[in-house]
């Protein structure tokens, strides 16, 4: 039995475990996770929080001030005071051997079965995702740390409770990378000196403490993906955290390697600076396209000239998206860093050959564009896509990567990145945003963070872009192709129609009805609010906690 209040060292928590001084667990972790969420791991995390939580809060406050300037029309641009960094002749530290070839990466949540299957998937890298693909219940977060520790130790095993099928690691597995939650999120179940710990520090700190030495002994290392950065100052803060963590465990500096997701528009203007701040710990950049579009809406939320078309039309072929992707490749290769492409979220469609062939053709075209543009790897969400995508990269990328490929000298202008996407706004687009956004959010509130919907693997970025686009259309009274104007009344009516249709599929499941109702209420509240909420997951987390106490 874990004590739920602050303990001092030496005070027993159960028979043989105690909590560090100043640490409070609001809820005990499951018994089987206590070797991962241990006293020593919590002490390590608490020390990180005491040192860096104030810096994180300061960074978030600065972010709010910057957003206020965007709302007044002072949009992102390349920074004048870091021009010397962009012009400088520098490179990141040489890559570890197991991060040189990353042609196919798979991402997914941190549940036990998924971790095993992803590591066995035949990809080069598995990114275990605590952020967008994991609903952050305390159960999910602590079980995820247990699963990753067991995977690194080579002891992970899962027996399916109904089929009896046993899942174990293959002899050869993908390289493990971990994505912690973003700066803006907290882990409310862990208090340090009576304050909730930043979720990023909990996810990073527990994993690093448990696994860094073992990974290095196994010829790999503690590798991470860093989400939601908006400036090089966020990268600088991570670099400081890396130094402190490595020094605390007497692990050589530079052992940590991190790939930064360029998934915000402001970060696209600071790619060089982000790589520079992390140059001794960098593993390149990634194009996080869905969150990038969400960020585009946030930056231009007050501009009627930047109202997006249906999100399905905002593809990587739009000029602003092409500029972003190509800038990532040029920037990375100039600094001897890998540039990783975006997600293929498609799921193979088993019962409809025509629909499946069309979906796979879209994946092929997208991945062919990436490899021909110079990307050194790409993401998939489903193991069924791995052979096809690997074949495309094998055909067009004959070495481990394309970093030594001649660099396109084209200069990206600020207006290239800010150019509004073109297309149409339709009632079907509105309905799709509402239907998928609410369905995903209901699953997330029910503790599932990675959800197959309409033959796509959806994560939190789905809900964010869905509700942000509905808000933007309503904020600017967007006209639809059908002649209707997006208003509170149209959103409410469309949501009611979709909800009525979806309820018929729930077969009297009271819990499913309750989750869907809560999700619909929150979606409606956020899309008809006067101000665009910074992140959907902030109010949703409070509901999640109340449901899973």
N, C-alpha and C positions, 0 to 999 in steps of 0.2 A: 504494500500500500504506500503510494507516494504521498508525502506531505504536500499540502497545497499552499502553505504559507512560507515566509522567509525562514530559512534555517541558518545556523552557523556551522562551520566545518566541524566535523566530528559528531554532530547530532544525527542520530540514525534516521533514515527515511526508509521504512521497511526494515528488513533484517540487516542489510549490508550496504545501503546506498544513502548518501546524504547530499544536500544541496549546497552549493557555494554560498558564501556570505553575500547577502543582498539580492539573491535570486529568488523569485517567486514563480511557482508554476500554478497557474489558475486552474488547470485541469491536468491530472496525471497522464502521462503517455501510456499507451498499451504496454503491458508487461514484456512482451516479446521485443519491444523496441528499445529497452533500457540499456542494452549494450551499445546502442548508437547514440541515444540521447542520454549520455552518462553525466555524472557529476563533473568529470574532467572536461568533457566537451562543452558543458554549460559554463564552466568557469572560463574556458578559452573564449567563448562567445561573449560572455559578460564583459571581459576585459576589452574586447573589440568595441562593444557598445559604449562603454564608458569613454573610450578615447574618440570614437568617430560619430556617435549619434548627433552631437552638436554640429559637426561639420555637415552631416546629411541634412539636418534641419535648415542650416544656413543656405545650402545649395537649393533646397526646395523653395525657400523664401525668395532667393534670387531668380529662380525660374518663374515664380508668380509675377515678379516685377517685369521680367522680360516679356511674358505673355501680355501684360497690360500694354506694353508698347506695340505689340503686334495688333492688338485690338484698335489702336489709334492709327494704324496704317504704316508703322515703322517695321517693315517686314525683314526677315532674315537676309543676311548678305555675308559675303566673305569678310573676315575681320581685318581691319587695317593694322591693328597692333600685333598681329601674328604673321604679317606678310613675310617676315624673315624665315619663319618656320616653313611656310609653303615654298619659298625660294631656295631653302637650304639643301645641301647635298648630303643627306643622311639616310640611313636604312634601319629597319628593326633588327633585333638580334637574330642570328641564324635560327631557323626552325628546328625543333627536335625531329628526329627521323620519322616518328610515327605521326607527325602532322604535315609531312611533305605532300602526301597524296590523300586528298580529301574529296575525290571526284563525286562520290555519292554519300550523302549524310541523311540519316533518318531521325526524326524527332518524335517525341511522345511523352506521355505522363510517366510517373514513377511508381506505378503499381507493380507488383511482383512479376506477374505474367508478362506484362509489356516490357519490363526491363530485360527479361530473359530473351524474349522473342526479338527485341530490337538489337540486342548484342549479337544474336545469332543470325541476323537478317541478311548477311552478305554485304552490308554497306561498309564503308571505310570508317565512319564515325556514327555513334549514337549520341544525340543530345538529349539528356534526361532533363525534363522541363518542369521546374517547380512554379513557373510563372504562368504562361498562357494555357498550358495543357493540363494543369492540375488545379482542381478546386481546393482551395487551401483550408480544408478542415484540419483540425489538429491530428485526427486519425491519419489523413492522407499525408500530411507533412512528416510526421514521425515515422510512419511506415515506409515512406519514401527514403528517408535517411537510412533506415534499417536495410531496405532492399539494396541500396547502392553500396553500403558497407559490405553486405554479404556477397554482392557481385564482385567487388574488388578483391575480397578475400577468397573468392572462388568457391564459396559454400552455398550459394543461392540455389534454391530448389523450390518448385511449386507443384503441388498435386491438385488438380481440378476437383472441386468438392462434389460434382455430380458425375462427370465422366470418368474420373480416376486417372486421367492422363497426367503423366509426369513431365514437367518441363525442367531442363537442366542446361547449363552452358555447354556450347560446343568447344572443341579444341581450339579453334580460331574464332575470335570475336572482334567486334568493332571497337575502335578506340572510344573511350568514354569521355564525354564532355557534359558539364552541368550548367543549366541556366537558373540562377537564383532569381527571386522576385525583384521587382524594380524598387528604386529609392523611395517611391511614394507610399509603399505598403508597409504595414507593421505586422508583427506576429503577436497578437493580443494575448496569447496563452503563456508568454514568457515575459515577466517583468524583471527589469534590472534596476534596483534602487527605486522601485515602485513605478517605473515607466516602461510601457511596452517597447520591446526591442524592435529595431528596424528589421523587417523580414529578410532583406538582402543579406544582412550580417548573420542572421540565424542560418539561412540556407547555405551560404558560403562557408561560414565558420564551422558548423557541425561537419559538413562534408570534408573540408580541408583537414580538420583535426583528426578525423577518423581514418582518412585514406591517403593523405599526401605521401607518407613514408612508404606505405605498401606499393603505391603506384610507381614511385621512383625506383624501388627495389625490383619491380617487375619490368623495368625498362620503359615506362611511360612517365606520366606526371599528372599533377593536379591541373586539369584544363577546364576552362569555363567559357560560357557565352554571357555577355553583359548586355542587358536589355534597357531600352527606353532612355538612353543617354541623349541629352539635348545639347551638350557642349563639351569642349575639351576639359572643362573644370570637373565634370563628372568622371572623366577618364583619369584625371590627376588624382582625384580622391580614391578611386579604386587602386591606383598604383601605390598610394600611401598605405592603403589597407594591406595590399600584397606584401609590401616590405615588412610591415609590422607582423603579419601572420608568419612569414617565413623566418624572421629573426626570432620570434617567440618559440619556434620549434627547432631552431638551429638547422634550418633547411636552407640551402644556398639560394640567394636572390636570383631571380630569373627562372626558377623551377616552375613557377606558375606561368601558364600561357592562357591568354584570353582573346577571344574573337568578339569584337563589338558589333552588335546589330545596328546598322544604320537604318533605323525604323522611325526616325522623326525628321521632319523637314529641316529644323535648325541644325541637326547633326550633319546633314548633307553638305552644309557650308563649312564644316570644320573637320573633314575627314583626315586631312594631313595632320592637323593639330591633335586629334584623338590618337592617331598612330604614334605621334611623337611623344605624347605624355606616357604612353604604355610601351615605348619602344623596346625596353628590356623584357617585357612580359607579353608582347603582342603576338597574336596568331592570325592577324588580318581583320578583314571586315566582311560583313554579310548584308545582303539586301533584304531586309524584312518588309516586304512590299505591302502587306495588308495593314500593319500598324503605321506604315509610312503614309498611306492614304488617309487613315484616321488622323494622323498628325497634320496633314495638309488641311483638312477641314478645320481642325482646332486653330491653326495659325490664321487662316483666312475666314474665320467664322463671322466676322462683321462685314465682309466684302461681298456685295452682290455680284461682282464680276468673277468670283471664284466658286460659284455654286456648281457642284459636280453633277454630271449626268448619272444615270443608273450605274451603280458601282460595278456591275458586270461589264460595263463598257470602259472602265478605267483600267485598261490592260497595260502591260509593259511596252506596248507599241505606241502608247500616247507619248508625244514629244517630251513632256516633262518627266515621264517615267523612264524613257530611254536615256535622257540626259543624266538622270540620277544613277542608273545602272552603269552606264559607260564611264561616268566620273569615278565611280567606285573602283572599276577595273584599272583605270589609268593611275589613280592615286596609289592603290595597293602595289601595283607592279613597279612603280617608280621607287617604292620603298622596300622592295623585295618581300612583299607580304602577299598572302593569298587573298583572292576576292571570291567569296562564296555567293552563289546565286540564290534565288528565292524558292519558295515552297511550291511543289506540285501537290495540291490537296486532294486530287481525284482518288476515288476508290474504284477498283475494277468492278464493273457491273456484270453480274453473273447471268442474269436471265434476259438480257436484251443485247444481242450482238451489235445491232445498229447503233444504239446509244453508247455502248462500250467502245466501239471503234471510233466514234466521233470524239469521245472523251480522250482516248489514247492519242488520237491525232493531234489534239490540242496540247497534250503533254509533250509529244515529240517536237512539235514546232517551237514550243517555249524553251525546251532544253537545248535544241539545236541553236536557237538564237543565243542562248547563254554561252555555250561553249565556243561558238564562232566569234562572239564579242570578246572572248578572252577570260571568262570566268574559269576558276580553277576547280570548281565543284559546285554542287547544287543540293537542294533539299527535296526529300519526298516524305509523305506522311504515311504511306502504306507499303509494306514489304512487297506487295504484288507489282509495284512499279520499278523495283530495283533492277531487274535484269534489263528491261528496256532502256532505262536511263543510263545505266552503266555502259551498255553497248554504244549509245550515242557518244558518250565521253571517251570511251576507248577508241572509237573510230576517229575522232577529231582531236584528241589530246593524247599524243603518243608517249609523252613523258609523265612524270609524277604530277606536274603542274605546268602552267603556262607563264610563270613569272618572268622567264627570260625572253618572252615574246616581245618583238619591237613595240614600243609604246606609241600609241596614237597621240600626236602632238596637239590635237584639237583642244582649244580652250573652252571651258564651260562658262557661260555668262550667268549672272544671277537670274536674269529673266528666263533663261532656259529651264531652270529648276522651278520657277514660280509660274510658268505658263499654265493657264487653266486648261484642263482636259476638255475635249469637245464630245458632243453626243446628245442624246435625248433623255428626258425624264418622263417616266411612264408610270401608270397606275400599277402595272405588274412589278415594276421596280420597287415601288412603295410597299406593295403587298409582300414581296420577297424579303425586304428588310425587316418588316414587322414579324412575319412568320418565322424566319430563321432566327432573328434576334431573340424573340421570346422563347422559342423552343430551346435554344442553347442555354439561355439564362435559367430556365426551369431545371435543366439537367445540372447546371453548375451549382444551383442551390441545393440540389439533391446529392451533391458531392462528386459528380462526374464532370471532369474538365475537358475531355476530348470526346467529341460526339459526332457520329456519322449522320449527316442530314442531307438528303437528296443527292447521295453518291459523292459527297465531299466530306472530308474530315475537318470539322470545325473546332476552333478553340476560342479563347476569350477575345482575340482580335476580331472575330466575326461579330460578336455582340457589340463591341465598341464601334466598329465602322457602321453597323446597321443603325444603331440608335443615333450616332452623330450625324449621319446623312439625313435621317428623318427630321432631326432637330434643325439642320441647316435648311432643308427645303421649307419647313414651316416658318423658320425665322425670316426668310426672304420671300415668303408667299410664292414659291415656285409654281409655275404653270406646267401641268402635265400635258402629254401629247393628246390625251382624251379631252382636254379643255378645262379640266378641274384645277382648282388652286388648292395647294396643300395648306390646310388649316387645322386647328385643334379638332374641329368637328369631323373632318375627313379622316384624320388619324384615329380618332375614337371610334368612328363607325367602321373603319377598315379593321381595326383591332377586334372589335366585337364580332364581326363576320368571321374572321380567321379563328378566333377563340371558339366560336360555336362549332365550326367544322372540326377543329382539333379535339374538342371534348368528346366527340363521337368515337374517337379512336382510343379513349382511355378505359373503356369497358368497366366503368364504375369504380375505378381505382381512386379512393379518396385521397391518398397521399399525392398521387400524380395530379389530381385536380387542385389540391392546395398549392403545390409547387408552381403549377402553371398560373394560377390566380395571382400569387405573389410576384411572379416574374412579369406578368402582364401589367400589374399595377405599377411596378417600378419602371418598366419600359415606358408606359404612358406618362408617368410623372416626369421622367427625364426628358422625353422628347417634346413635351409641351411646356417645359420650364422657361423662364425668361433668360436664364443663363445656361450655357453649355457646361455641364459638369466635367471636371477635368478627367476623371476616370470612372467608368461605370462600376468597377470592382470596389471602389471605396464605400458607397452606400450598400452595395450588394454584400460586402463582407460582414456588415453588421447584421443583416438578415441571416446570412449563413451561420454566424456564431449562435444566434438565437435558436436556430433549427437543430444545431448539432451539439448543444451543450451536453 
